[in-house]
Amino acid sequence: MAQIQHSPPSDFIREIIEDHSRTKRFKGRVATRFPPEPNGYLHIGHAKSVCLNFGIAAQYGGACNLRMDDTDPSGETQEYVDSIIRDVKWLGFDWEDRLYYASDYYEQLYQYAVQLIKESKAYVCSLSADEIREHRGTLTEPGKESPYRNRSVEENLDLFKRMQAGECEDGALVLRARIDMASPNIVMRDPVLYRIKRTHHYRTGNQWCIYPMYDFAHCLSDSIEKITHSICTLEFENNRPLYDWILDGLKTECHPQQIEFARLNLSYTVLSKRRLIELVRKGYVTGWDDPRMPTIAGMRRRGYTPEAIRSFCERIGVAKNDSIIDMALLEHCVREDLNEKAPRVMAVLHPLRVVIDNYPESRVEEFDSPYHPQNPILGSRKVPFSRVLYIEQEDFMENPPKKFYRLSPGREVRLRYGYFIKCVGVVKDPKTGQVVEVHCTYDPETRSGFAPDGRKVDATIHWVSAEHSISAEVRLYDRLFQVANPMGEEGDFTKYLNPKSLEILTTCRVEPGLATIKSEDRFQFERLGYFCLDLKDSIPGRPAFNRVVTLRDSWAKLAGQEKK
């Protein structure tokens, strides 16, 4: 179970719950639920709801259920159910034995619908979907009553039974609530409660050919589970009167309080499940767990930690108005978490061969190198050093500008955890003129990292032994879209996809110890960023790493400027 802070920040939802506790509403109980529809993978917006619902339950000594709101068999699969369960567990939350499905309640929901018919609160309508839409009216004009609105109770019961028995074609009949076609809230203009849908259900098979609408099943599922606070996003605010009308009309024993909060919108991505499905199905990404996706599965594969995601959700808080949160804040939370616990190792992404001319050819040393300079509990490892090394191409320039302090002809630098070396020559490709090999000498008196004569160098660079390092593939991920709000731009949102959101490097070299690391191990490649092993892309003897985040923290920098 995820650790919840002892004193979470207050917000309007918690203020409502505390008021209910003082007034003894729900007899002091607090019961919440996280109710995803299993028609896609969870994304970072769902993570906010997960943290909020489970966090509130834990804070007030209550319980939070996990429920699959599986009322629409189109697109719902066991794969999505499994992914939801896996992701909520990975985020650090436990629902114990309280895993439920709306499909568990189909018979009970059917009987509730029969009760509404018997009490003349619902009727079977023969209008088509288009006709119902036309009759609904507008924001300024009332709707028109269906010509089937005044069918007798007996006729409605018979028709509803025939719907359930499979005697009617899809779309031929629907069950509608009888409320008010002149209501200023269009949601209350005789909404549809049941429709015919001959679609195989991943759990109930072909047992049912009628399915309850979300608004009908959701509130009743909450009531059946004795939920006290039904916390949902703002798009359901207009549906709250219907939520209450159904429960009041059926006089249910438990009537939860629906509370709406602003959904999470994150810059440089999309959080619409429909749009995410489009990205997957049309091949713009490699799948739901593509590390560029804002899904929990994608972020996990990218290398984000559950602690960082929970920290992000807590920092953004709970608001009543929609806004777009800067992706940089999420990256800051990931960077902040990894900075404390990610071991430091050396990797070279763009190798340049370095030969130390005065180092014995057969000699190999091992440098004791700490995994984390500020966290000695992580221990250290032995890094092999030999005559031929690889350094980053950008750490050498043959004709450097004035403020270039790394390796260049005649200049001395320090190798991380090792000797001082000085460039004494280069080898160039005769066709391109590009430097392909750098020749250096080393000072054997500087193994400690300091020169006995007190001289200093201006730069320390990382390296790996050419003989002992292993080949690796590295994926440099960037933001999925080129604009902060792709859904707010004109035209097809996919035209704003970032063509440079993925760069694959195939000639990288990493420390030999990285050949045996485990799934989801995360590291800081010194001076380069934070990286995570990707088991899906790795092959034996050639690990693949995803860049989690860079070392640069733009959000922290901006926040610091604002404080000034």
SVG drawing of the C-alpha trace seen along z (x, -y; Angstrom):
<svg xmlns="http://www.w3.org/2000/svg" viewBox="-52 -38 107 54">
<polyline fill="none" stroke="black" stroke-width="0.4" points="0.0,0.0 1.3,-3.4 2.3,-5.6 0.0,-8.6 1.3,-11.7 0.2,-12.3 -1.2,-15.8 -2.2,-15.9 -3.0,-19.4 -6.6,-20.4 -8.9,-21.0 -12.6,-21.5 -13.3,-17.7 -11.7,-17.0 -13.6,-20.0 -16.9,-18.4 -15.9,-15.1 -14.9,-16.7 -18.2,-18.5 -20.0,-15.2 -18.0,-13.7 -19.0,-16.5 -22.7,-16.2 -22.6,-12.4 -23.7,-12.0 -23.2,-8.4 -22.7,-7.7 -19.1,-8.8 -18.2,-6.3 -16.0,-7.2 -16.1,-4.8 -14.7,-5.8 -14.1,-3.9 -12.0,-4.1 -14.3,-3.1 -12.5,-2.9 -14.2,-1.7 -12.0,1.2 -11.9,-0.1 -8.3,-1.3 -5.2,-1.6 -5.0,-4.0 -3.2,-7.3 -1.7,-10.0 -5.2,-11.6 -6.5,-8.3 -3.5,-8.3 -4.7,-11.5 -8.1,-10.0 -6.5,-6.8 -4.4,-8.8 -7.3,-11.0 -9.8,-8.2 -7.4,-5.8 -5.7,-8.7 -8.9,-10.1 -10.1,-6.6 -6.8,-6.0 -6.8,-9.5 -10.2,-9.1 -10.0,-5.5 -12.2,-4.3 -11.9,-1.9 -11.6,-2.4 -13.0,0.2 -11.7,0.9 -14.6,1.3 -14.7,2.0 -17.6,0.0 -18.1,2.4 -21.5,1.5 -20.5,1.1 -19.2,4.4 -17.9,2.6 -14.2,2.2 -14.1,3.7 -11.6,6.6 -9.9,8.7 -6.6,7.2 -7.7,3.8 -9.0,5.2 -5.6,6.9 -3.8,3.7 -5.9,1.6 -5.3,4.0 -1.6,4.1 -1.3,0.3 -3.2,-0.5 -1.1,2.1 2.1,0.6 1.1,-2.8 1.1,-1.4 -2.6,-0.9 -4.4,2.1 -8.2,2.7 -7.9,6.0 -10.9,8.1 -13.0,5.3 -12.6,5.8 -16.0,5.4 -17.6,5.2 -20.7,3.4 -21.5,6.5 -21.8,8.3 -24.9,6.2 -26.7,6.7 -29.6,8.7 -30.0,6.2 -29.9,3.2 -32.5,4.9 -34.8,5.2 -34.2,1.6 -35.3,0.7 -38.4,2.8 -39.2,0.9 -39.0,-2.4 -41.3,-1.2 -43.8,0.0 -43.7,-3.4 -44.3,-5.2 -40.8,-6.7 -39.5,-5.0 -40.9,-4.0 -39.9,-2.1 -39.4,-4.4 -39.5,-3.4 -37.8,-6.6 -34.5,-6.1 -31.3,-7.6 -31.5,-10.4 -35.1,-11.1 -34.4,-11.2 -31.6,-13.7 -34.0,-15.9 -36.7,-15.7 -34.2,-16.7 -34.2,-20.4 -31.5,-22.9 -30.0,-25.0 -32.6,-27.7 -35.5,-25.6 -37.3,-22.8 -37.5,-19.3 -40.5,-17.6 -42.1,-14.6 -41.8,-11.2 -45.1,-10.0 -44.4,-6.8 -44.0,-8.5 -47.5,-7.7 -47.4,-4.0 -49.1,-2.0 -47.1,-0.4 -48.2,3.0 -47.1,2.3 -43.7,0.9 -43.1,4.0 -43.9,6.3 -41.7,4.4 -38.8,4.2 -39.1,8.0 -39.0,8.5 -36.0,6.3 -34.3,8.4 -35.3,11.6 -33.7,10.6 -36.9,10.3 -36.0,6.8 -33.4,5.5 -30.6,3.2 -31.8,-0.4 -35.4,0.6 -36.3,-0.2 -34.7,-2.0 -35.7,-2.5 -35.9,-6.1 -36.4,-7.9 -39.6,-9.9 -38.4,-13.2 -38.9,-16.6 -38.5,-17.4 -38.5,-21.1 -35.7,-20.9 -33.0,-23.6 -30.5,-20.7 -30.6,-18.7 -29.3,-15.6 -32.7,-15.5 -34.8,-15.4 -35.9,-11.8 -32.4,-10.3 -31.9,-6.7 -31.3,-4.1 -31.1,-0.9 -30.3,-0.1 -30.3,3.1 -26.8,4.1 -26.0,7.6 -22.3,7.5 -20.4,10.2 -19.4,9.2 -15.9,10.2 -17.4,11.5 -21.1,12.3 -20.7,13.6 -24.1,13.5 -26.2,13.7 -27.4,10.2 -28.4,8.3 -29.5,5.1 -27.0,3.1 -27.5,0.2 -26.2,-3.2 -23.3,-4.5 -25.4,-7.1 -27.8,-4.4 -25.3,-1.7 -22.8,-4.0 -24.9,-5.6 -26.6,-2.3 -23.2,-0.4 -22.1,-3.1 -25.2,-2.6 -24.9,1.2 -21.4,1.0 -22.4,-1.6 -20.0,-4.2 -20.3,-7.5 -18.5,-9.9 -18.6,-9.5 -15.7,-11.6 -15.6,-12.2 -14.4,-14.8 -16.1,-18.0 -17.6,-16.6 -20.1,-14.8 -21.3,-17.9 -24.4,-18.2 -25.1,-14.6 -25.3,-14.9 -29.1,-15.7 -29.7,-12.5 -27.4,-10.6 -29.6,-11.9 -32.9,-11.4 -32.3,-7.7 -31.3,-7.0 -34.1,-9.1 -36.6,-7.6 -35.6,-4.1 -35.4,-5.1 -32.1,-3.2 -30.7,-2.5 -27.4,-4.3 -27.3,-7.6 -23.7,-8.7 -22.7,-12.3 -21.3,-13.1 -18.4,-15.6 -16.7,-16.8 -13.2,-18.0 -11.1,-19.3 -9.6,-16.6 -5.9,-16.6 -4.7,-18.1 -1.0,-17.8 0.9,-19.8 2.5,-18.3 0.3,-15.3 -3.4,-14.2 -5.4,-12.5 -8.5,-11.7 -8.9,-7.9 -10.4,-8.1 -7.4,-10.0 -5.0,-7.6 -6.8,-4.7 -6.4,-6.4 -2.6,-6.9 -2.3,-3.1 -4.5,-1.8 -3.1,-4.0 0.5,-3.1 1.7,-6.6 3.1,-4.8 4.1,-1.2 1.4,-0.4 -0.3,-1.4 3.0,-1.0 5.0,-3.1 7.3,-5.2 6.1,-8.4 2.5,-7.7 1.0,-9.3 -0.3,-5.9 0.8,-4.4 2.2,-1.4 4.1,-3.8 5.5,-5.8 6.5,-2.7 8.3,-1.4 9.9,-4.8 11.3,-4.6 9.0,-6.8 8.6,-5.7 5.3,-5.3 6.6,-7.6 7.2,-10.3 3.8,-10.0 2.1,-10.1 4.2,-13.1 3.1,-14.9 -0.6,-14.1 -0.2,-15.5 1.5,-18.7 -1.0,-19.6 -3.7,-19.3 -7.5,-19.3 -9.2,-22.2 -12.7,-23.1 -11.6,-24.6 -9.8,-22.9 -6.3,-24.0 -3.2,-22.6 -0.4,-21.4 3.2,-21.8 4.8,-18.5 8.0,-20.0 6.4,-19.6 5.9,-15.9 9.5,-15.6 10.7,-17.5 9.0,-15.1 10.6,-12.1 14.0,-13.8 13.7,-14.7 12.9,-11.1 15.6,-9.5 18.2,-12.0 17.9,-10.5 18.1,-6.8 19.3,-6.2 22.9,-4.7 25.4,-6.6 27.1,-4.7 29.1,-5.7 27.8,-5.2 29.0,-6.7 26.2,-7.4 28.3,-8.7 31.7,-6.9 35.0,-8.4 38.0,-6.1 40.8,-7.3 44.2,-5.6 46.5,-6.3 49.9,-5.9 52.0,-5.6 49.7,-3.1 50.8,0.5 48.8,2.5 48.2,5.5 47.5,3.6 44.0,3.4 43.1,1.5 39.9,1.3 38.8,-1.9 36.5,-1.8 33.6,-4.1 30.7,-5.0 27.2,-4.5 26.0,-7.8 28.4,-10.5 25.7,-11.7 24.2,-8.3 27.0,-5.9 24.4,-3.3 24.1,-2.4 27.7,-1.2 30.2,-1.2 31.4,0.9 34.7,1.7 35.1,0.0 37.8,1.5 40.4,-0.9 42.6,0.0 44.8,-1.5 41.9,-2.1 38.8,-4.0 35.6,-5.5 34.6,-9.1 31.7,-11.2 32.3,-12.7 31.2,-16.1 33.9,-16.0 36.6,-16.5 37.1,-19.4 40.2,-19.7 39.7,-23.5 37.7,-24.5 36.2,-27.9 37.6,-30.0 35.2,-28.7 35.5,-25.0 37.2,-23.3 37.1,-19.7 39.6,-17.6 41.4,-19.2 45.0,-19.1 47.5,-20.0 44.8,-20.3 44.6,-18.1 41.3,-16.8 40.5,-14.4 38.8,-11.1 36.0,-10.5 37.4,-8.4 40.7,-8.2 43.8,-9.8 44.6,-13.1 45.1,-12.7 46.4,-15.1 45.7,-15.0 48.8,-14.6 47.4,-13.8 44.5,-12.7 43.7,-10.2 41.2,-11.3 39.1,-9.6 41.0,-10.2 37.7,-10.6 35.7,-12.8 38.4,-14.5 36.5,-13.6 38.5,-12.7 38.0,-9.0 40.7,-8.5 42.3,-10.6 45.8,-9.9 46.7,-10.9 49.2,-10.4 48.3,-9.9 50.0,-11.0 50.3,-7.9 50.6,-10.2 47.0,-11.4 45.1,-8.2 43.6,-9.9 42.1,-12.5 44.6,-15.1 48.1,-16.1 50.9,-16.0 52.2,-19.3 48.9,-20.9 48.0,-21.6 44.3,-21.6 42.2,-20.8 39.1,-22.6 36.9,-19.6 36.2,-16.0 34.7,-13.7 33.2,-10.2 34.5,-7.2 34.3,-3.4 37.0,-0.8 36.8,0.2 37.7,3.8 35.4,4.3 32.4,2.1 29.3,3.7 27.3,2.7 23.9,1.1 21.0,-0.5 19.7,-3.7 16.4,-5.3 16.2,-9.1 12.5,-10.0 11.2,-13.5 7.7,-14.9 5.1,-13.3 3.7,-16.6 5.4,-19.8 2.8,-22.1 1.7,-22.4 -2.0,-22.0 -2.5,-19.8 -6.2,-19.5 -6.5,-23.3 -5.0,-23.8 -6.9,-23.8 -7.2,-20.7 -6.2,-17.1 -4.3,-16.8 -1.9,-14.2 -0.3,-16.8 1.3,-18.2 3.1,-15.0 6.8,-15.5 8.8,-13.7 11.8,-13.8 10.0,-12.2 12.3,-9.2 16.0,-8.9 17.5,-5.4 21.3,-5.2 22.8,-1.8 26.5,-2.2 26.5,-3.1 28.8,-1.6 28.1,-1.1 29.9,0.2 30.2,4.0 28.1,4.2 25.0,3.2 25.0,6.5 23.3,8.2 20.8,5.6 17.2,6.4 13.9,5.2 13.0,1.6 16.4,0.8 17.1,-2.9 20.4,-4.7 21.9,-8.1 24.3,-7.9 26.7,-10.5 26.4,-13.9 23.8,-12.5 20.5,-11.9 18.4,-9.2 17.9,-5.9 16.0,-2.7 16.4,0.8 13.8,1.8 13.3,5.5 10.9,5.4 13.6,4.0 16.6,5.7 18.2,8.9 20.7,11.2 24.1,9.5 22.8,6.2 20.6,4.3 18.4,1.5 17.9,-1.6 15.2,-4.3 16.0,-7.9 13.7,-8.7 14.4,-12.4 17.3,-14.7 19.5,-16.2 18.3,-19.7 15.2,-20.7 13.4,-23.5 10.5,-23.5 12.7,-24.0 14.5,-26.8 11.2,-28.6 9.9,-28.1 13.0,-29.6 12.7,-32.7 9.1,-33.2 10.1,-33.1 12.6,-35.8"/>
</svg>
